[in-house]
Amino acid sequence: MDTMEAETATLYELLARRWTVGTAVTNTAFDPAGRAVAFALADGALAIAPLSDIEPPQDRCRVALDEGRTTISPRRKPVPPLTKVIVSDAPLHLAPFGTSGFVASDHGRLLCVSASGVTRVVSNHGAPVDLIAAVSREGILTASGGSIMFYDSNGEIVWLQERVGGHASAMAVSPDGRCFAIGADGCLLIRAFGPRPEPAASLELGSVSALSWSPDGRWLAASVVNAGVVLVRPADERIVRIPTYPATVASLSWSADSRVLVTSGAYRTIAWDVSSLADDSERPTNLATGRARFVLADTVDIHPARQLVAAGYADGMVAVARIGHSDELVVRPPGRGAVHALRWSSDGQHLAVGTSEGEAAIVTFPPHVFK
């Protein structure tokens, strides 16, 4: 990773557009068209920002001809304000929706919100929505009151599965969109799409707090409360347990080639080489990544095209590290709230950051930063 220098400003101040939103940021998502990012707020609002920047960092970079050192100048113009949309009076579930925009839950309602903040009610079925999961650009799944509903990109209900389980604590859709997994009632359930699913796989793993499929669909990673991470291979229901975590893992992220799983929940970024698993292996090989600290990594996300991972820490720091290497780039210094929301854009140029003390930011990286 290359370095950039400035005389008076930190890297975060130079690369990030930052906003104070007045309450904790609980989640973030980029819209499918790549035009905007939404931040879900603890008070039930959405804050939306465009990805286009009138002063992008790459336009402010200068390379010295004699030394080859790269410097970046501060912004000259103020950052335009966010578009704020009041959706609910409670924390929201948020997901990208259709070809552009977002979907958010308001108690029993589902609302579609455009990148410009225009809102319409998609559905109002009364029962509170437990979870939302995007199904590529085809629509969304919702978990509500023990039932699963699939909505298409127009907001129409396509099918309903009743009595799937109790309150859903986690949900994820397989990459091919043919099945989904949910955590409910201390079990991991895997079910096929459609109103009459094939017989479900049911594994008693404990309380599941997060789920993530590998991009090739071969493995499903589950965070289990007080029990670390469990890898499940649905084809034969093989289970690999990785129990030694100091905290519950809140964040799971796969590399694009499905070889590496990165997790939060420890005092450094934890990366597992899942491709190293043989049939008799008890756990995958650990790839030491980044630097160990005295605070927990709360959230992680792997770059969509490079072997890089961004990690957000409980003390507010954000660092980007190469998987399997100790060197890292400190993007955001410690302070100003724990980082609870962190996500790369699909092109890997932008990193959305949200904190517990109400800061929302988009960090935009010039192309030459990651070589």
Secondary structure, 3 states (H helix, E strand, C coil): CCCCECCCCCHHHHHEEEEECCCCEEEEEECCCCCEEEEEECCCEEEEEECCCCCCHHHHEEECCCCCCEEECCCCCCCCCCEEEECCCCCCCEEECCCCCEEEEECCEEEEECCCCCEEEEEECCCCCCEEEEECCCEEEEEECCEEEEEECCCCEEEEECCCCCCEEEEEECCCCCEEEEEECCEEEEEECCCCCCCCEEECCCCEEEEEECCCCCCEEEEECCCEEEEEECCCCEEEEECCCCCCCCCEEECCCCCEEEECCCCCCEEEEHHHCCCCCCCCEEEECCCCCCCCEEEEEECCCCCEEEEEECCCCEEEEECCCCCEEEEECCCCCCEEEEEECCCCCEEEEEECCCEEEEEECCCCCCC
